[in-house]
Amino acid sequence: MSRTPKGKIVIDKEQCKGCGYCIEACPKGSIVVDTKFNGVGFFPADFTHPERCTGCAMCASMCPEMAIEVWKEEKK
């Protein structure tokens, strides 16, 4: 039985300025623009499709605010 890599990200929505770099960088389309403003008036990124995430960390590497943390785990 093969294992499929699975990822999880956490976005600090108050730190996010809504630049969209993470959305463009995500090869699986796991991140979208949130429909609610954060505390400083930006539409932050939102991790809406966790089932697609592989933990590649492309989103975190593109984030100029370092507002994304990534974990990768093996799914059985």
PDB file of N, CA, C and O in Angstrom:
ATOM      1  N   MET A   1       0.843  -1.182   0.000  1.00  0.00           N
ATOM      2  CA  MET A   1       0.000   0.000   0.000  1.00  0.00           C
ATOM      3  C   MET A   1       0.889   1.246   0.000  1.00  0.00           C
ATOM      4  O   MET A   1       1.783   1.366   0.837  1.00  0.00           O
ATOM      5  N   SER A   2       0.655   2.159  -0.916  1.00  0.00           N
ATOM      6  CA  SER A   2       1.473   3.361  -1.008  1.00  0.00           C
ATOM      7  C   SER A   2       0.932   4.465  -0.104  1.00  0.00           C
ATOM      8  O   SER A   2      -0.259   4.539   0.198  1.00  0.00           O
ATOM      9  N   ARG A   3       1.851   5.302   0.303  1.00  0.00           N
ATOM     10  CA  ARG A   3       1.462   6.435   1.152  1.00  0.00           C
ATOM     11  C   ARG A   3       1.401   7.695   0.299  1.00  0.00           C
ATOM     12  O   ARG A   3       2.241   7.912  -0.574  1.00  0.00           O
ATOM     13  N   THR A   4       0.420   8.499   0.560  1.00  0.00           N
ATOM     14  CA  THR A   4       0.248   9.748  -0.164  1.00  0.00           C
ATOM     15  C   THR A   4       0.655  10.899   0.740  1.00  0.00           C
ATOM     16  O   THR A   4       0.147  11.005   1.856  1.00  0.00           O
ATOM     17  N   PRO A   5       1.566  11.772   0.286  1.00  0.00           N
ATOM     18  CA  PRO A   5       1.923  12.909   1.124  1.00  0.00           C
ATOM     19  C   PRO A   5       0.710  13.805   1.339  1.00  0.00           C
ATOM     20  O   PRO A   5      -0.078  14.031   0.421  1.00  0.00           O
ATOM     21  N   LYS A   6       0.573  14.299   2.530  1.00  0.00           N
ATOM     22  CA  LYS A   6      -0.543  15.171   2.871  1.00  0.00           C
ATOM     23  C   LYS A   6       0.029  16.370   3.600  1.00  0.00           C
ATOM     24  O   LYS A   6       0.928  16.231   4.430  1.00  0.00           O
ATOM     25  N   GLY A   7      -0.483  17.530   3.295  1.00  0.00           N
ATOM     26  CA  GLY A   7       0.006  18.733   3.942  1.00  0.00           C
ATOM     27  C   GLY A   7      -1.073  19.471   4.683  1.00  0.00           C
ATOM     28  O   GLY A   7      -2.268  19.223   4.521  1.00  0.00           O
ATOM     29  N   LYS A   8      -0.613  20.382   5.497  1.00  0.00           N
ATOM     30  CA  LYS A   8      -1.520  21.264   6.227  1.00  0.00           C
ATOM     31  C   LYS A   8      -0.822  22.606   6.347  1.00  0.00           C
ATOM     32  O   LYS A   8       0.368  22.677   6.653  1.00  0.00           O
ATOM     33  N   ILE A   9      -1.570  23.660   6.104  1.00  0.00           N
ATOM     34  CA  ILE A   9      -1.008  24.995   6.295  1.00  0.00           C
ATOM     35  C   ILE A   9      -1.884  25.779   7.258  1.00  0.00           C
ATOM     36  O   ILE A   9      -3.080  25.523   7.396  1.00  0.00           O
ATOM     37  N   VAL A  10      -1.256  26.735   7.915  1.00  0.00           N
ATOM     38  CA  VAL A  10      -1.971  27.667   8.779  1.00  0.00           C
ATOM     39  C   VAL A  10      -1.595  29.061   8.310  1.00  0.00           C
ATOM     40  O   VAL A  10      -0.416  29.403   8.222  1.00  0.00           O
ATOM     41  N   ILE A  11      -2.601  29.857   8.013  1.00  0.00           N
ATOM     42  CA  ILE A  11      -2.382  31.228   7.544  1.00  0.00           C
ATOM     43  C   ILE A  11      -2.727  32.190   8.672  1.00  0.00           C
ATOM     44  O   ILE A  11      -3.830  32.144   9.218  1.00  0.00           O
ATOM     45  N   ASP A  12      -1.787  33.057   9.019  1.00  0.00           N
ATOM     46  CA  ASP A  12      -2.040  34.113  10.000  1.00  0.00           C
ATOM     47  C   ASP A  12      -2.775  35.223   9.255  1.00  0.00           C
ATOM     48  O   ASP A  12      -2.156  36.072   8.612  1.00  0.00           O
ATOM     49  N   LYS A  13      -4.087  35.206   9.350  1.00  0.00           N
ATOM     50  CA  LYS A  13      -4.910  36.129   8.557  1.00  0.00           C
ATOM     51  C   LYS A  13      -4.719  37.592   8.940  1.00  0.00           C
ATOM     52  O   LYS A  13      -4.963  38.481   8.124  1.00  0.00           O
ATOM     53  N   GLU A  14      -4.291  37.847  10.160  1.00  0.00           N
ATOM     54  CA  GLU A  14      -4.039  39.234  10.557  1.00  0.00           C
ATOM     55  C   GLU A  14      -2.716  39.748  10.006  1.00  0.00           C
ATOM     56  O   GLU A  14      -2.536  40.956   9.844  1.00  0.00           O
ATOM     57  N   GLN A  15      -1.805  38.855   9.722  1.00  0.00           N
ATOM     58  CA  GLN A  15      -0.520  39.233   9.146  1.00  0.00           C
ATOM     59  C   GLN A  15      -0.580  39.295   7.612  1.00  0.00           C
ATOM     60  O   GLN A  15       0.207  40.005   6.986  1.00  0.00           O
ATOM     61  N   CYS A  16      -1.506  38.557   7.022  1.00  0.00           N
ATOM     62  CA  CYS A  16      -1.643  38.486   5.568  1.00  0.00           C
ATOM     63  C   CYS A  16      -2.157  39.808   4.997  1.00  0.00           C
ATOM     64  O   CYS A  16      -3.097  40.404   5.523  1.00  0.00           O
ATOM     65  N   LYS A  17      -1.523  40.253   3.913  1.00  0.00           N
ATOM     66  CA  LYS A  17      -1.938  41.494   3.249  1.00  0.00           C
ATOM     67  C   LYS A  17      -2.673  41.238   1.946  1.00  0.00           C
ATOM     68  O   LYS A  17      -2.933  42.172   1.187  1.00  0.00           O
ATOM     69  N   GLY A  18      -3.010  39.981   1.677  1.00  0.00           N
ATOM     70  CA  GLY A  18      -3.822  39.661   0.508  1.00  0.00           C
ATOM     71  C   GLY A  18      -3.151  39.862  -0.831  1.00  0.00           C
ATOM     72  O   GLY A  18      -3.826  40.179  -1.811  1.00  0.00           O
ATOM     73  N   CYS A  19      -1.844  39.686  -0.904  1.00  0.00           N
ATOM     74  CA  CYS A  19      -1.128  39.915  -2.163  1.00  0.00           C
ATOM     75  C   CYS A  19      -1.472  38.855  -3.216  1.00  0.00           C
ATOM     76  O   CYS A  19      -1.413  39.128  -4.415  1.00  0.00           O
ATOM     77  N   GLY A  20      -1.835  37.642  -2.764  1.00  0.00           N
ATOM     78  CA  GLY A  20      -2.212  36.590  -3.697  1.00  0.00           C
ATOM     79  C   GLY A  20      -1.065  35.745  -4.227  1.00  0.00           C
ATOM     80  O   GLY A  20      -1.295  34.843  -5.033  1.00  0.00           O
ATOM     81  N   TYR A  21       0.167  36.011  -3.796  1.00  0.00           N
ATOM     82  CA  TYR A  21       1.309  35.223  -4.282  1.00  0.00           C
ATOM     83  C   TYR A  21       1.150  33.748  -3.925  1.00  0.00           C
ATOM     84  O   TYR A  21       1.481  32.875  -4.727  1.00  0.00           O
ATOM     85  N   CYS A  22       0.649  33.470  -2.731  1.00  0.00           N
ATOM     86  CA  CYS A  22       0.467  32.070  -2.315  1.00  0.00           C
ATOM     87  C   CYS A  22      -0.582  31.370  -3.171  1.00  0.00           C
ATOM     88  O   CYS A  22      -0.453  30.185  -3.478  1.00  0.00           O
ATOM     89  N   ILE A  23      -1.603  32.098  -3.548  1.00  0.00           N
ATOM     90  CA  ILE A  23      -2.670  31.539  -4.382  1.00  0.00           C
ATOM     91  C   ILE A  23      -2.109  31.157  -5.747  1.00  0.00           C
ATOM     92  O   ILE A  23      -2.399  30.079  -6.266  1.00  0.00           O
ATOM     93  N   GLU A  24      -1.309  32.041  -6.320  1.00  0.00           N
ATOM     94  CA  GLU A  24      -0.689  31.765  -7.618  1.00  0.00           C
ATOM     95  C   GLU A  24       0.328  30.639  -7.530  1.00  0.00           C
ATOM     96  O   GLU A  24       0.474  29.866  -8.477  1.00  0.00           O
ATOM     97  N   ALA A  25       1.032  30.533  -6.412  1.00  0.00           N
ATOM     98  CA  ALA A  25       2.093  29.536  -6.270  1.00  0.00           C
ATOM     99  C   ALA A  25       1.576  28.136  -5.983  1.00  0.00           C
ATOM    100  O   ALA A  25       2.265  27.159  -6.273  1.00  0.00           O
ATOM    101  N   CYS A  26       0.391  28.017  -5.425  1.00  0.00           N
ATOM    102  CA  CYS A  26      -0.125  26.708  -5.031  1.00  0.00           C
ATOM    103  C   CYS A  26      -0.481  25.869  -6.261  1.00  0.00           C
ATOM    104  O   CYS A  26      -1.384  26.231  -7.015  1.00  0.00           O
ATOM    105  N   PRO A  27       0.224  24.749  -6.470  1.00  0.00           N
ATOM    106  CA  PRO A  27      -0.052  23.938  -7.653  1.00  0.00           C
ATOM    107  C   PRO A  27      -1.362  23.150  -7.574  1.00  0.00           C
ATOM    108  O   PRO A  27      -1.828  22.623  -8.584  1.00  0.00           O
ATOM    109  N   LYS A  28      -1.948  23.069  -6.396  1.00  0.00           N
ATOM    110  CA  LYS A  28      -3.170  22.285  -6.208  1.00  0.00           C
ATOM    111  C   LYS A  28      -4.424  23.137  -6.015  1.00  0.00           C
ATOM    112  O   LYS A  28      -5.519  22.591  -5.881  1.00  0.00           O
ATOM    113  N   GLY A  29      -4.286  24.442  -5.998  1.00  0.00           N
ATOM    114  CA  GLY A  29      -5.455  25.307  -5.827  1.00  0.00           C
ATOM    115  C   GLY A  29      -6.092  25.197  -4.451  1.00  0.00           C
ATOM    116  O   GLY A  29      -7.313  25.277  -4.315  1.00  0.00           O
ATOM    117  N   SER A  30      -5.260  25.013  -3.430  1.00  0.00           N
ATOM    118  CA  SER A  30      -5.766  24.839  -2.064  1.00  0.00           C
ATOM    119  C   SER A  30      -6.107  26.150  -1.369  1.00  0.00           C
ATOM    120  O   SER A  30      -6.768  26.145  -0.331  1.00  0.00           O
ATOM    121  N   ILE A  31      -5.665  27.269  -1.928  1.00  0.00           N
ATOM    122  CA  ILE A  31      -5.813  28.570  -1.265  1.00  0.00           C
ATOM    123  C   ILE A  31      -6.619  29.508  -2.159  1.00  0.00           C
ATOM    124  O   ILE A  31      -6.427  29.552  -3.374  1.00  0.00           O
ATOM    125  N   VAL A  32      -7.518  30.251  -1.536  1.00  0.00           N
ATOM    126  CA  VAL A  32      -8.320  31.247  -2.246  1.00  0.00           C
ATOM    127  C   VAL A  32      -8.313  32.547  -1.438  1.00  0.00           C
ATOM    128  O   VAL A  32      -7.790  32.589  -0.324  1.00  0.00           O
ATOM    129  N   VAL A  33      -8.890  33.590  -1.998  1.00  0.00           N
ATOM    130  CA  VAL A  33      -9.043  34.854  -1.281  1.00  0.00           C
ATOM    131  C   VAL A  33     -10.258  34.746  -0.365  1.00  0.00           C
ATOM    132  O   VAL A  33     -11.334  34.326  -0.791  1.00  0.00           O
ATOM    133  N   ASP A  34     -10.076  35.129   0.891  1.00  0.00           N
ATOM    134  CA  ASP A  34     -11.180  35.101   1.850  1.00  0.00           C
ATOM    135  C   ASP A  34     -12.217  36.154   1.474  1.00  0.00           C
ATOM    136  O   ASP A  34     -11.891  37.146   0.821  1.00  0.00           O
ATOM    137  N   THR A  35     -13.440  35.945   1.877  1.00  0.00           N
ATOM    138  CA  THR A  35     -14.517  36.886   1.583  1.00  0.00           C
ATOM    139  C   THR A  35     -14.707  37.905   2.704  1.00  0.00           C
ATOM    140  O   THR A  35     -15.551  38.795   2.600  1.00  0.00           O
ATOM    141  N   LYS A  36     -13.925  37.778   3.773  1.00  0.00           N
ATOM    142  CA  LYS A  36     -14.023  38.703   4.911  1.00  0.00           C
ATOM    143  C   LYS A  36     -12.714  39.462   5.077  1.00  0.00           C
ATOM    144  O   LYS A  36     -11.631  38.913   4.880  1.00  0.00           O
ATOM    145  N   PHE A  37     -12.833  40.732   5.443  1.00  0.00           N
ATOM    146  CA  PHE A  37     -11.657  41.548   5.734  1.00  0.00           C
ATOM    147  C   PHE A  37     -10.970  41.051   7.000  1.00  0.00           C
ATOM    148  O   PHE A  37     -11.615  40.498   7.890  1.00  0.00           O
ATOM    149  N   ASN A  38      -9.645  41.255   7.074  1.00  0.00           N
ATOM    150  CA  ASN A  38      -8.963  41.041   8.345  1.00  0.00           C
ATOM    151  C   ASN A  38      -8.988  42.352   9.127  1.00  0.00           C
ATOM    152  O   ASN A  38      -9.616  43.316   8.690  1.00  0.00           O
ATOM    153  N   GLY A  39      -8.324  42.401  10.257  1.00  0.00           N
ATOM    154  CA  GLY A  39      -8.369  43.576  11.130  1.00  0.00           C
ATOM    155  C   GLY A  39      -7.785  44.848  10.548  1.00  0.00           C
ATOM    156  O   GLY A  39      -8.097  45.943  11.017  1.00  0.00           O
ATOM    157  N   VAL A  40      -6.939  44.721   9.531  1.00  0.00           N
ATOM    158  CA  VAL A  40      -6.334  45.913   8.935  1.00  0.00           C
ATOM    159  C   VAL A  40      -6.925  46.252   7.570  1.00  0.00           C
ATOM    160  O   VAL A  40      -6.421  47.133   6.873  1.00  0.00           O
ATOM    161  N   GLY A  41      -7.991  45.556   7.190  1.00  0.00           N
ATOM    162  CA  GLY A  41      -8.719  45.926   5.985  1.00  0.00           C
ATOM    163  C   GLY A  41      -8.345  45.204   4.702  1.00  0.00           C
ATOM    164  O   GLY A  41      -8.741  45.635   3.619  1.00  0.00           O
ATOM    165  N   PHE A  42      -7.592  44.117   4.797  1.00  0.00           N
ATOM    166  CA  PHE A  42      -7.236  43.335   3.620  1.00  0.00           C
ATOM    167  C   PHE A  42      -8.098  42.079   3.544  1.00  0.00           C
ATOM    168  O   PHE A  42      -8.594  41.594   4.561  1.00  0.00           O
ATOM    169  N   PHE A  43      -8.271  41.563   2.342  1.00  0.00           N
ATOM    170  CA  PHE A  43      -8.889  40.251   2.158  1.00  0.00           C
ATOM    171  C   PHE A  43      -7.737  39.236   2.197  1.00  0.00           C
ATOM    172  O   PHE A  43      -6.993  39.125   1.223  1.00  0.00           O
ATOM    173  N   PRO A  44      -7.578  38.507   3.283  1.00  0.00           N
ATOM    174  CA  PRO A  44      -6.450  37.585   3.393  1.00  0.00           C
ATOM    175  C   PRO A  44      -6.659  36.302   2.598  1.00  0.00           C
ATOM    176  O   PRO A  44      -7.747  36.036   2.088  1.00  0.00           O
ATOM    177  N   ALA A  45      -5.606  35.525   2.506  1.00  0.00           N
ATOM    178  CA  ALA A  45      -5.694  34.199   1.891  1.00  0.00           C
ATOM    179  C   ALA A  45      -6.455  33.267   2.832  1.00  0.00           C
ATOM    180  O   ALA A  45      -6.449  33.457   4.049  1.00  0.00           O
ATOM    181  N   ASP A  46      -7.106  32.262   2.257  1.00  0.00           N
ATOM    182  CA  ASP A  46      -7.895  31.301   3.039  1.00  0.00           C
ATOM    183  C   ASP A  46      -7.606  29.892   2.529  1.00  0.00           C
ATOM    184  O   ASP A  46      -7.687  29.635   1.328  1.00  0.00           O
ATOM    185  N   PHE A  47      -7.275  28.992   3.429  1.00  0.00           N
ATOM    186  CA  PHE A  47      -6.967  27.594   3.101  1.00  0.00           C
ATOM    187  C   PHE A  47      -8.287  26.832   3.045  1.00  0.00           C
ATOM    188  O   PHE A  47      -8.762  26.324   4.061  1.00  0.00           O
ATOM    189  N   THR A  48      -8.877  26.755   1.854  1.00  0.00           N
ATOM    190  CA  THR A  48     -10.227  26.205   1.738  1.00  0.00           C
ATOM    191  C   THR A  48     -10.293  24.780   1.205  1.00  0.00           C
ATOM    192  O   THR A  48     -11.344  24.143   1.277  1.00  0.00           O
ATOM    193  N   HIS A  49      -9.194  24.278   0.675  1.00  0.00           N
ATOM    194  CA  HIS A  49      -9.210  22.921   0.120  1.00  0.00           C
ATOM    195  C   HIS A  49      -8.077  22.089   0.714  1.00  0.00           C
ATOM    196  O   HIS A  49      -7.134  21.736   0.006  1.00  0.00           O
ATOM    197  N   PRO A  50      -8.159  21.770   2.010  1.00  0.00           N
ATOM    198  CA  PRO A  50      -7.071  21.025   2.651  1.00  0.00           C
ATOM    199  C   PRO A  50      -6.864  19.630   2.071  1.00  0.00           C
ATOM    200  O   PRO A  50      -5.765  19.082   2.159  1.00  0.00           O
ATOM    201  N   GLU A  51      -7.893  19.059   1.488  1.00  0.00           N
ATOM    202  CA  GLU A  51      -7.770  17.717   0.920  1.00  0.00           C
ATOM    203  C   GLU A  51      -6.826  17.684  -0.287  1.00  0.00           C
ATOM    204  O   GLU A  51      -6.344  16.618  -0.670  1.00  0.00           O
ATOM    205  N   ARG A  52      -6.567  18.836  -0.878  1.00  0.00           N
ATOM    206  CA  ARG A  52      -5.675  18.914  -2.047  1.00  0.00           C
ATOM    207  C   ARG A  52      -4.215  19.147  -1.677  1.00  0.00           C
ATOM    208  O   ARG A  52      -3.322  18.862  -2.474  1.00  0.00           O
ATOM    209  N   CYS A  53      -3.968  19.654  -0.496  1.00  0.00           N
ATOM    210  CA  CYS A  53      -2.626  20.089  -0.091  1.00  0.00           C
ATOM    211  C   CYS A  53      -1.661  18.913   0.041  1.00  0.00           C
ATOM    212  O   CYS A  53      -1.983  17.898   0.658  1.00  0.00           O
ATOM    213  N   THR A  54      -0.473  19.067  -0.547  1.00  0.00           N
ATOM    214  CA  THR A  54       0.566  18.044  -0.448  1.00  0.00           C
ATOM    215  C   THR A  54       1.698  18.457   0.492  1.00  0.00           C
ATOM    216  O   THR A  54       2.612  17.672   0.746  1.00  0.00           O
ATOM    217  N   GLY A  55       1.640  19.669   1.000  1.00  0.00           N
ATOM    218  CA  GLY A  55       2.695  20.147   1.889  1.00  0.00           C
ATOM    219  C   GLY A  55       3.948  20.584   1.160  1.00  0.00           C
ATOM    220  O   GLY A  55       5.038  20.556   1.732  1.00  0.00           O
ATOM    221  N   CYS A  56       3.813  20.986  -0.090  1.00  0.00           N
ATOM    222  CA  CYS A  56       4.980  21.361  -0.901  1.00  0.00           C
ATOM    223  C   CYS A  56       5.656  22.645  -0.414  1.00  0.00           C
ATOM    224  O   CYS A  56       6.829  22.870  -0.713  1.00  0.00           O
ATOM    225  N   ALA A  57       4.945  23.479   0.324  1.00  0.00           N
ATOM    226  CA  ALA A  57       5.442  24.737   0.904  1.00  0.00           C
ATOM    227  C   ALA A  57       5.709  25.840  -0.111  1.00  0.00           C
ATOM    228  O   ALA A  57       6.377  26.822   0.212  1.00  0.00           O
ATOM    229  N   MET A  58       5.205  25.699  -1.322  1.00  0.00           N
ATOM    230  CA  MET A  58       5.365  26.772  -2.308  1.00  0.00           C
ATOM    231  C   MET A  58       4.680  28.049  -1.827  1.00  0.00           C
ATOM    232  O   MET A  58       5.185  29.151  -2.044  1.00  0.00           O
ATOM    233  N   CYS A  59       3.539  27.896  -1.179  1.00  0.00           N
ATOM    234  CA  CYS A  59       2.806  29.061  -0.673  1.00  0.00           C
ATOM    235  C   CYS A  59       3.635  29.835   0.349  1.00  0.00           C
ATOM    236  O   CYS A  59       3.744  31.059   0.276  1.00  0.00           O
ATOM    237  N   ALA A  60       4.214  29.112   1.293  1.00  0.00           N
ATOM    238  CA  ALA A  60       5.011  29.756   2.343  1.00  0.00           C
ATOM    239  C   ALA A  60       6.268  30.399   1.780  1.00  0.00           C
ATOM    240  O   ALA A  60       6.683  31.460   2.245  1.00  0.00           O
ATOM    241  N   SER A  61       6.874  29.769   0.787  1.00  0.00           N
ATOM    242  CA  SER A  61       8.095  30.336   0.212  1.00  0.00           C
ATOM    243  C   SER A  61       7.814  31.619  -0.569  1.00  0.00           C
ATOM    244  O   SER A  61       8.701  32.460  -0.714  1.00  0.00           O
ATOM    245  N   MET A  62       6.602  31.775  -1.066  1.00  0.00           N
ATOM    246  CA  MET A  62       6.246  32.981  -1.825  1.00  0.00           C
ATOM    247  C   MET A  62       5.708  34.112  -0.953  1.00  0.00           C
ATOM    248  O   MET A  62       5.640  35.255  -1.406  1.00  0.00           O
ATOM    249  N   CYS A  63       5.330  33.818   0.278  1.00  0.00           N
ATOM    250  CA  CYS A  63       4.687  34.815   1.143  1.00  0.00           C
ATOM    251  C   CYS A  63       5.683  35.851   1.651  1.00  0.00           C
ATOM    252  O   CYS A  63       6.579  35.510   2.424  1.00  0.00           O
ATOM    253  N   PRO A  64       5.545  37.117   1.231  1.00  0.00           N
ATOM    254  CA  PRO A  64       6.482  38.146   1.685  1.00  0.00           C
ATOM    255  C   PRO A  64       6.287  38.520   3.150  1.00  0.00           C
ATOM    256  O   PRO A  64       7.179  39.116   3.755  1.00  0.00           O
ATOM    257  N   GLU A  65       5.152  38.187   3.721  1.00  0.00           N
ATOM    258  CA  GLU A  65       4.864  38.516   5.120  1.00  0.00           C
ATOM    259  C   GLU A  65       5.175  37.365   6.068  1.00  0.00           C
ATOM    260  O   GLU A  65       5.042  37.509   7.283  1.00  0.00           O
ATOM    261  N   MET A  66       5.587  36.227   5.522  1.00  0.00           N
ATOM    262  CA  MET A  66       5.840  35.009   6.315  1.00  0.00           C
ATOM    263  C   MET A  66       4.635  34.674   7.196  1.00  0.00           C
ATOM    264  O   MET A  66       4.772  34.375   8.382  1.00  0.00           O
ATOM    265  N   ALA A  67       3.466  34.733   6.589  1.00  0.00           N
ATOM    266  CA  ALA A  67       2.211  34.516   7.304  1.00  0.00           C
ATOM    267  C   ALA A  67       1.696  33.084   7.178  1.00  0.00           C
ATOM    268  O   ALA A  67       0.588  32.788   7.625  1.00  0.00           O
ATOM    269  N   ILE A  68       2.482  32.192   6.576  1.00  0.00           N
ATOM    270  CA  ILE A  68       2.018  30.818   6.341  1.00  0.00           C
ATOM    271  C   ILE A  68       3.000  29.819   6.956  1.00  0.00           C
ATOM    272  O   ILE A  68       4.207  29.880   6.726  1.00  0.00           O
ATOM    273  N   GLU A  69       2.445  28.903   7.742  1.00  0.00           N
ATOM    274  CA  GLU A  69       3.225  27.788   8.290  1.00  0.00           C
ATOM    275  C   GLU A  69       2.755  26.519   7.586  1.00  0.00           C
ATOM    276  O   GLU A  69       1.564  26.358   7.318  1.00  0.00           O
ATOM    277  N   VAL A  70       3.687  25.623   7.290  1.00  0.00           N
ATOM    278  CA  VAL A  70       3.377  24.394   6.549  1.00  0.00           C
ATOM    279  C   VAL A  70       3.843  23.173   7.338  1.00  0.00           C
ATOM    280  O   VAL A  70       4.935  23.158   7.905  1.00  0.00           O
ATOM    281  N   TRP A  71       2.991  22.156   7.360  1.00  0.00           N
ATOM    282  CA  TRP A  71       3.346  20.852   7.923  1.00  0.00           C
ATOM    283  C   TRP A  71       3.088  19.805   6.862  1.00  0.00           C
ATOM    284  O   TRP A  71       2.117  19.883   6.109  1.00  0.00           O
ATOM    285  N   LYS A  72       3.973  18.824   6.815  1.00  0.00           N
ATOM    286  CA  LYS A  72       3.795  17.715   5.872  1.00  0.00           C
ATOM    287  C   LYS A  72       3.789  16.426   6.673  1.00  0.00           C
ATOM    288  O   LYS A  72       4.623  16.223   7.555  1.00  0.00           O
ATOM    289  N   GLU A  73       2.842  15.562   6.357  1.00  0.00           N
ATOM    290  CA  GLU A  73       2.743  14.284   7.045  1.00  0.00           C
ATOM    291  C   GLU A  73       2.445  13.189   6.032  1.00  0.00           C
ATOM    292  O   GLU A  73       1.979  13.476   4.930  1.00  0.00           O
ATOM    293  N   GLU A  74       2.697  11.988   6.378  1.00  0.00           N
ATOM    294  CA  GLU A  74       2.380  10.863   5.523  1.00  0.00           C
ATOM    295  C   GLU A  74       0.994  10.348   5.887  1.00  0.00           C
ATOM    296  O   GLU A  74       0.716  10.060   7.051  1.00  0.00           O
ATOM    297  N   LYS A  75       0.146  10.235   4.908  1.00  0.00           N
ATOM    298  CA  LYS A  75      -1.203   9.733   5.115  1.00  0.00           C
ATOM    299  C   LYS A  75      -1.221   8.235   4.819  1.00  0.00           C
ATOM    300  O   LYS A  75      -0.745   7.791   3.774  1.00  0.00           O
ATOM    301  N   LYS A  76      -1.761   7.488   5.726  1.00  0.00           N
ATOM    302  CA  LYS A  76      -1.797   6.029   5.560  1.00  0.00           C
ATOM    303  C   LYS A  76      -2.975   5.590   4.732  1.00  0.00           C
ATOM    304  O   LYS A  76      -3.153   4.395   4.497  1.00  0.00           O
TER     305      LYS A  76
END
